Amino acid sequence: MNKSPNAWKSIAAASLSLALLAGCGSNKPTEGNASTPQGSSASQTAATAGPKKEISISAFDRGSIAAEEGSYESNRWTKWINENAPVIMKWVPVPRGQAQQKLSTLVASGSAPDLIWEYDRNYIAQLANQGAIQPIDGYIEKYSTTLKKYLAEHPELKSAMMINGKTYAITSARSIDGIANHGMWIRQDWLDKLGLKAPTTTEELIEVAKKFKDADPDGNGKADTVPIVFNGNAMQVMRAFFFVNENQWYLEEGKLKFGRTLDRYKGSIAFQKSLFDQNLLDKEYITDSNFQRARQLWTTGKAGIYFGSWNMENEFKDLKKNVPDAKMVPMEPVATKYGKNGLYQELAANVLVAFNSQMKEDKIEAAIKFLDWMMEKGDMFMKFGEENVHYKLVDGKIPQRLDADKFRKEVAYATEYAVVSDFNIQADWFPAMSAQDELSQEYAKLKTEALKVALKNKYRRDIAFSPDLPEVSQLIATFHPIATQIEVKAVTGGSAVTPESAMEEVRKEWKRLGGDNVEKLAQDWYEKNKQFLK
């Protein structure tokens, strides 16, 4: 459901009442009232019955907070949350590109936060099977109001929250712009200058990349352009060309097979190796963990193709500021001999918020109250900022940015904290939601097109969720780093390692770790649960 006009009014009214409380009789709001993120309010703290419990929660560190805003642990929004929410929240940032590794380290050391969230249900299942998180059946019914009602209205989310027949996470539904995830972008002006068309196959993509490398598309007379850069989505972008994902199970003639063991996966390794061997991508991507170098290459006009996300507003705007004549356009996925697959698209469930197994009931109650508050009031501030400071309402329902640069600096990073939300947008709202300056409106139209491109081709997903069996998650947790190391060696090792030998080694490791037995268990699980996996 969307926030109704009445809901917007209640949020505004809450802010106004807090401002009046903080104003202490003044005819105008004072600086530092609790309804805004600029300061704190003793009145608001005093109004809260009893001391607040402290709850720790993970957050993805995407490297997007300006220094003057603070850090992911402490900034205007974390302070505002602690002033206005029914609990004190302690945010524990983990690097986005290494989130699961970092969280697993925290779990192993006994220092994981109270609330652990991820988009990846496989990882949540792994934590459940390790005993790192606990089932919360009954607690939502006992302590929740807003979430309880919301989840009853969204039964399609139930299967995402349940592992081994028990509820292990809380989630909310994705808006249409959250279903789309990965995306590809290309410099149309470079294509035009070189007389090229957007590639439609992997072979054509390689040929265009070669031209972007050798034909001086930026016209500076130097061989300094990098054909392809990417963010953390790139590996899955390239694997999607081959209808495979390293963490998914596929139905092959009625039998469940793990993606990383399929022949198609060998094709994705070979393609990536070809790009690496021909210097068609930035070879420093292996150590560019936050992808800041890749972003710099793109925004300074030195890269021609971006394997990333469907929505890349900041990259667009920074590119246009540095290279005003640049034309960045969304690009459809390219075909292989297997056909044309869509890029990765999400299921209905958004962030999965799990509860540390060490949490006692009083903390669980406090955490659920926080999630209720976030869905009821907090999510709008995290997504859009403060009304009449960062946005205004159009037609009583569409939040329109007032200043794009101010929003980007002061609000954009705060979406990390909206771990549950009931706000859904419509694709045709983008122009109305965006700031009205020329650059923002140019991107709003491009964003509408990019969303259509991202959802145009169906992404292959044979079953909704992977088998949530402890034997499966334990094997995959062990197998994943081994297979990744083999793959990296194949891609970067030149002629010494072939995709064929890498695939042979991957399968050997899968079998050594008990893959044959796990496949049998997965098949039995599928036969019992297939009616719920469509």
N, C-alpha and C positions, 0 to 999 in steps of 0.2 A: 504494500500500500504506500501511497505518497503521504507526506505531511499535508494535512488539510489546512485550509486557510485558518480554521479555528486553532489548529495546533501552532501555526506560526504566531497567531495572536497571543496564545498562552505563553510561548517562549518570550515574546516581546514584553508581555505583561510581567513575567517573572523578572526580566532584566530591569524593567522600570521600577518595580517594587523594591528590588535590591538597591537600585540607585537612590530611591527616596530614603530608604533606611540608612544608607551610607551618607546621605547628604546632611542628616542631622538638622533638618529644618531649613536648609538653604533653598533659595528659589531656583537653583540650577544644580545639576549633578556636579559633585566635586571630583577632582582628580583622585584616582585611586579607589573608586568605589568597586564593590565586589561583583557588579554586573558586567564589568569589562575586564579585559586581561591586562590593563595597564598597571593595576595596583592591587592592594589587599584591603579587606574590610574587617575591622574588629567586630562590627555589628553583626556581620554574617556569621563569623565564627561563634559569637556569643549566642546567636539564634539557634545554633545546632545543639540539640539535646545531648549532653554528655560528650566525653572525648571520642573522637573519631578513631576507628581502627585503621591501621596501616596495612595496605595490600600492595605487594610487588607484582609487576607485570612486565612481560617482555615487549620489545618494540624493535622494528627493523630500522637500523641505521643506514639510510640511503645517502648520507653525505650531503644533505640538501638544506641544512640550517645555516643561515648567515651567522658569522661570528658575533655580531652585535645582538642577535636574537638569543644567543645562549647555546645550549646543547640539547640533545634529546632527553637528558635527565632533568634539565631545568631551563625553562623558558616561559614566556608569557602564558602559554596555554597549560603547561603543567601546573603553574601557580594558580591559574584560574580554575582548573579542575579541582585542585585541593581546597580552594575557597568555597566552591559551589557544590561539589559532589558530597555524598554522605560518608565518604571515606577519604583517607589520605592515600594517594597513589604514588608509589615509587616505581619509576620506569627504568627498566634494565635493557639498554640498547645492545643489539647484536648486529654485526655487519650483514647486510642483506645477502651478499653473495656467499656468505659462509654461515648462514643463520643456523642451519640444522647441526652443523659441526660444533658451533659455539654452544648452542643449547644443550647438546648431548654432553659436552664437557662440563657444563654447569650441573646437569643432572647427575653425572658420575661423581662430582665432587660434593654433592649434597647442598649446593648453593643455588639451585634453580629458583626462579621467582615463583610466587604463589600461582599466578596465572601464566600459562604458556600458550602462545597462539602461533598458528601456522596456517597457510592456505592448503598445504599438502596433507590430505587425509591419511595417506600412507605413513607419514611421519607420526601423526597423532596415534595411529594404530600401533606403530612401533613402540611409542612411549607407553601405551596402555598395556601392551604385552610384556613390557619390561617392568611393569608395576610402578612406573614413574608418575603416573597420573591416576586419578581415582574416578569411579563411576559416580554420577551425581543424581541418579534416579531418586525422585522424591523431594529433593531440595528445591527444585524449580517450583513444584506445586506448593511446597511449604512456605517459601520465602519470596517468591516473585509475584508481581502484578502485571506490569507492562510486558515483560518477556513471555510470561505464561500465556497471555492473551494472544500475543503475536504468533507464537509457535503453534497455537491451536488453529490459527488462521492460515498457517503455512505448513501443512502436513508433508509437503514434498521435501522438507528439510530433515525430516526425522531420520531417514536412512543415513544421511551424512553424519549425524551426531551419534549414531549407535555403532558400537564395536563389540563383537562377541555377545550380542544380544543385550548390551547395557548402554546407557547414555554416558558418553565420555566427554562431550563437548557441547558448547552452546554456539549457535551460529545465527546469521540472518541472511536474507536472500540478496543476491546481487541485482543491481539495476542493469539495464541493457548495456550500458557502457562498461559494466563490470564483467559481463559474459565474454565480451571481446577481451583479448589479452595481448598476444604477440602481434607484431606487425613488421612490415618492411617498408623502407622509404628509399627513394632514389632522387638524384639531382636531375630533374627534367631539363634544366638549362644545359647541363653537360651533354645529355643525350642529343638535344637539338643542335648544339655546337658541332658535335662529331657526326651528325647525320645518322644517329642510331635510334632504334626503337626499344622500348622497355622489354627486357628478356622474358620469355615465357617458358623456357626449359632450363635445366641446369647447364646444359652445353652453351646455350645463348648467354646465360648469366656469366659464365667464365669468359666468354669472348668480350662481353661488354666490360667486365672488370679489367681485362687486359688493355682495352682501349683507354679506360680511365687511368690506368697506370702509366701507359706509354705515350699517349697523344696529347699531353699537356692540356687537360680540359679546363684548368683555371687560368690558362693563358699567361703565366708569369715567366715562361721560358725555362723553367726548372723542372727536373724530374722529382718532384716532392709531394705528389699526391698519393694517397692510400685508397685503393679501390673500395675496400669493405672494412667497416668497423661495426662494433656491436656492444650491447649491454648483456646482462646476465641471461637474457632469453635466447641468445644466439644459437647455442648448441641444440636446443629443442626446435628452433626455427629450421635449422639444417636437417635435423632428423625427421621433422614433419614432411619434408619433401619426399621422404622414402617410406611414409606411412608407418613410422615407428617412433616410440619414445622409450628411453631407457628405463623408466619406472612403471610402464604400463604392461598389462597382460593383454594378449590378443587371442581371439578365437581363430585357430588355423584348422580348417576342416573339422570343426566341432570340438577341438582340443585346446585347452588353455596353454599358451606358451608365453614365456617372459620375453619382453621386447628386445632386451639386450642380447638374446641368444639367437635371434632370427637372421636369415640371410640378408634381409632388407637392411639390417643394422650395419652390415659390412659395407653396403652401398653408401651409408651416411659417413662412415669413417673414410672411405675412399674419396668422397667428394671433399670433405674437410682437408684431407691430406693434399689433394690437388691444389686447393686454394693456398695452403701453406707453402708447398714446394715452389709454386709459381709467384710467390711474394704478392699475392692478391689480397691479403689481409694484414693488419698490423700485428706483427709477430710478438709484440709485447703484451698481447691480450692475456697471456698465461699469468703474468704477474700484476696485471691491471685489475686488482680485485674489486675495486669500487667503480671501475670503468670510467674514471675521470679523464684518463688520457684519450680514450676513444671519443668521449664527449667533446673534448677540446679539439680533436682533429675534425670532427664534424662541424662544430660551431665556428671554427675559423676558416671553413671552406676548403679543407684539405682532403675530405673524404667524399665518395660519391654514392655509396650504398650503405644503408644502416639496417642491420638486423636487430630489431629492438621491440618496442611496444607500439600498439596502434595509436596511442595518444602521446605525442612528444612535443607538447606546447613549448616548454622552455628551450628545447633544442632548436625548434623552429624560430622562436623569437631571437635567440642569441645569434643564430646563423644570419638572420635578416639584418640584425644590427651590424654585424661584421661584414657581410656580403649582401648589400641591399638588393642586388639583381638576382640572387639565388632563387631557384624555384624548386622547392622540396615537395614531392608528391608521394602519396601512398602507392604501394606496389603490391600486386597480387602474388601469392606464392607461385613458384615455378614448378613445372611438371618433370617427372622422371619416367623411366620405363614402367613404373608401377601406376602411373596416372597422376592426377592433380589432387592433392590433399589440401584441406584448410590448415591454417596455422592454429596453434593451440588456443582453444576456447574453454572457458570455465564451465563447471556445473553450476546448478542453482545456488548452492551454499557458498557463502563468502568466507570470511575468516572463521576458523575453528578455535574457540577459546577453551582450553582444558585446565583442569584444576590439579595442582600438585598433590601427590598422594600424602604429603606430610601436613596438609591443611586440616585443621580441626573445624568442627561445625560452626563455631562462632565466626571464624574467618570466611568460611564458605557463605554464610548468611550475608556478611558484609560485602563480599565480592559480587554476589547476585544482586544486592541492592545497588551496587555501583553500575552493573550492566543494565539494570532497569533504568537508572538515571541517565546513562549514556544514550539509550535508545529514546527515552522520552524527551530529553532536553539537550544533552551534551553534544549529540552528533551534529546538530545544525551549526553549532559554533565551530566545531572541529572542521567541518566541510566548507563553511562559507564565511566564518569570522563573525564580526559584530555588525548588526544591522545599522545602516546609515554611516558606517565607518568603512566597512569593506564591501558591503552589498546593499542593494535596496530590492524590495519585492515588486515584481511586475505582474499585474493581473492577480495579485494576492497570492501567488503560488510559485512564481519563477524568481529565484534569487539572481540578481544581476550585479556583476562585479562593478565597482565604482572606479577602481584604479588598478590596472593589471599589475604594475610593478609593485605596488603596495601589497596587493594580495599575494603575489609570488613570494615576497620577502617575509611577510608577517603571518600568513595563513596556510600556504600550500603544504608545508611540512606537517601541519597539524592533523591531516587526514589519518596519519599513522595511529592516532589515539582513538579514533572512532571505530572501535573493534566490533561494535554492533550498530546497526542503523536500519531504520525503516523508510528511508527516503529514496524514492525512485525518480529518475528523470526520463524525459522523452528526448529522442535524438533531435527533433526539430526545435528543442529549446536552446541549443548551443549558441546561436547568435544572440538571443535575448539574455542568456545567462552571462555572456562574456562582457567585458568592458567594451565601451562603445568607440574607443579609439580605432584608427584604421588598421593597425597591425593586429589587434585582438579580433576584429571582425573578419579580417582575412583568414586568420587561423580558425575561427569558429566555423566558417564555411568549409575549410579544408578538413576540420575535425569531423564534420557531418559526413563528408565523403569517405574519410578514413575508416569510420565505423562501419559504413556499408561494405567497404572492401574487406575489412577484417572478418565480417560475418557472411560474406558472399559464398565462400566455399566451406562445406561441412568438414569439420575436423574428425578424423577417424578415432572413435572411442568405442571399442566393442562391448565393454562392460563399464557400468558407471563407477564402480569402486573395485580396488584390488582386494584379493582375499585377505581378510583381517585375522589370519591365524598366526599364533606366535612363532611357529616353525618357519612360516613364510617371511615374516618381518625380520626375524633374527638372521636368516640366511642372507636376505637382501642387504641388511645393514653391514654384514661382513663382506659380501660380494661387491658392493658398490665401489668402495675405494680401490679394491684390487682391479676391477674392470676399468675404472677411470684411469688408473696408472698405465694399464696396458694400452688403452686408447690414446692417451697423450703421447706415449712412446711411439706408437704407430704413426701419429700425425706429424710429429716433429723429428722423427728419427731418420728421415731421408730414405735411401734405398735399402738400408739395413733391416727395416721392418716393413712388411707389406700388410695391407688390410686383411689379406687371406690368413697370414700367419697370426695376426692379432686376433682374428675371429676364432681361430683354432685354439689359441691360448685362453681366450675368454670362456669358450665352451668347456675346456678342460677344467678350469677353475670352478665353473658352475657345477660340473659333475662331482668334482672333488669335495665340494662343500655340501653335497647332498641334494643337488638340484633335481635329480630324477625323482627322489622321494617327495620333494616339495611340489613338483608338478602333479604327482598323483593326489596329494592332499588338496592342492588347488582345484583340481578337476572335481573331486568329491564335493568340495565347498561350492563350486559353481553349479553342479547339478542340484544341490539342495536349495540354492538361493537365486537361481537365474530369473525367477519371476520378479524379483526385486531389483534387478540390475539393469533394466532397460532405460 
